[in-house]
C-alpha cells in the first residue's frame, strides 16, 4: 500500500511541475499528470528503465491526477467567488 500512495502522488507532482514550467494551462497540466509517470512505467515495462512494470501504478497515476484536478478546480472556485479575499487581506496580499 505504501507504494501505491507514492504512485498516487506522482500525478499532482508532475501537474505542479508542468504548471511551473508551462504556466496555468489546465489541459496540458492534467495531461502531464497522467502521461509523464505513465511513460516512465512503460519504459520500465520494455526494459529501458530499471523497475517493475505494474498496471496498478498507472491506475494510481490516474487517481492522483483526478485528485489534483479536483483540488485545482476547488481552489479556483474559491478564489473566483471572493471567499479567499479576507485571507489575502490578512496576509497583506493585493
Backbone torsions as a table, in degrees:
resi	resn	phi	psi	omega
1	UNK	NA	-33.4	-179.7
2	UNK	-62.8	-36.0	178.7
3	UNK	-65.8	-37.1	179.1
4	UNK	-65.7	-39.5	178.5
5	UNK	-62.5	-41.4	176.7
6	UNK	-62.8	-40.7	179.2
7	UNK	-66.8	-37.1	178.2
8	UNK	-63.0	-35.6	-178.8
9	UNK	-75.1	-11.8	177.7
10	UNK	-66.0	-33.6	179.5
11	UNK	-63.6	-56.9	178.2
12	UNK	-61.3	-34.9	178.5
13	UNK	-61.8	-48.9	-178.6
14	UNK	-69.2	-33.9	176.3
15	UNK	-65.3	-42.6	179.0
16	UNK	-67.4	-38.7	176.4
17	UNK	-62.9	-43.2	177.9
18	UNK	-64.1	-38.6	179.3
19	UNK	-64.2	-35.4	178.1
20	UNK	-69.6	-41.4	-176.4
21	UNK	-82.4	-40.1	-173.3
22	UNK	-96.7	-36.2	-176.6
23	UNK	115.5	-167.5	-174.3
24	UNK	-86.4	70.5	177.8
25	UNK	-119.8	98.0	-171.7
26	UNK	-57.0	-48.3	-178.4
27	UNK	-60.8	-39.9	179.4
28	UNK	-68.1	-42.9	-178.9
29	UNK	-66.7	-39.4	178.0
30	UNK	-66.2	-40.7	177.0
31	UNK	-62.5	-40.2	178.7
32	UNK	-65.1	-32.9	-179.9
33	UNK	-63.8	-29.4	-179.5
34	UNK	-98.4	-45.8	-170.5
35	UNK	-71.4	-42.9	-176.1
36	UNK	-62.3	-49.6	178.3
37	UNK	-69.6	-30.2	178.4
38	UNK	-67.3	-39.2	177.0
39	UNK	-62.9	-38.9	176.6
40	UNK	-62.5	-41.2	179.5
41	UNK	-64.6	-40.1	178.0
42	UNK	-66.3	-39.0	176.0
43	UNK	-60.5	-35.7	176.0
44	UNK	-68.1	-36.5	-178.9
45	UNK	-66.9	-36.5	-178.8
46	UNK	-93.1	-1.6	173.8
47	UNK	93.4	9.2	178.1
48	UNK	-73.6	-41.4	177.8
49	UNK	-112.4	153.0	176.6
50	UNK	-79.4	145.9	-178.9
51	UNK	142.9	179.4	-177.3
52	UNK	-113.6	125.5	177.3
53	UNK	-73.0	133.6	179.1
54	UNK	-148.1	122.4	179.4
55	UNK	-67.0	-24.5	175.2
56	UNK	-62.8	-31.0	176.7
57	UNK	-65.1	-41.1	179.5
58	UNK	-63.3	-41.1	176.2
59	UNK	-62.1	-38.2	178.0
60	UNK	-65.7	-36.9	176.9
61	UNK	-62.2	-41.4	179.4
62	UNK	-65.7	-42.2	178.0
63	UNK	-60.7	-43.3	178.3
64	UNK	-64.2	-40.3	179.2
65	UNK	-65.5	-40.9	178.1
66	UNK	-65.7	-40.2	176.0
67	UNK	-61.8	-41.9	177.7
68	UNK	-63.7	-42.7	180.0
69	UNK	-62.5	-40.7	178.6
70	UNK	-64.9	-42.9	177.9
71	UNK	-63.5	-44.8	-178.5
72	UNK	-62.7	-42.2	178.8
73	UNK	-66.6	-40.3	178.9
74	UNK	-66.5	-43.2	179.8
75	UNK	-63.2	-40.1	179.0
76	UNK	-66.9	-41.0	179.4
77	UNK	-63.8	-41.3	178.7
78	UNK	-65.3	-41.9	179.7
79	UNK	-65.2	-46.1	-177.4
80	UNK	-67.8	-28.6	-179.6
81	UNK	-76.8	-17.4	-179.0
82	UNK	90.9	2.5	-180.0
83	UNK	-66.1	-23.6	-178.9
84	UNK	-87.0	-5.4	-177.2
85	UNK	-58.0	-43.6	177.5
86	UNK	-61.1	-35.7	178.4
87	UNK	-68.1	-42.7	177.9
88	UNK	-60.3	-43.1	179.7
89	UNK	-64.3	-40.9	-179.9
90	UNK	-63.8	-35.3	179.9
91	UNK	-87.0	-5.6	179.6
92	UNK	80.4	21.5	179.7
93	UNK	-91.0	131.4	-179.4
94	UNK	-85.1	NA	NA
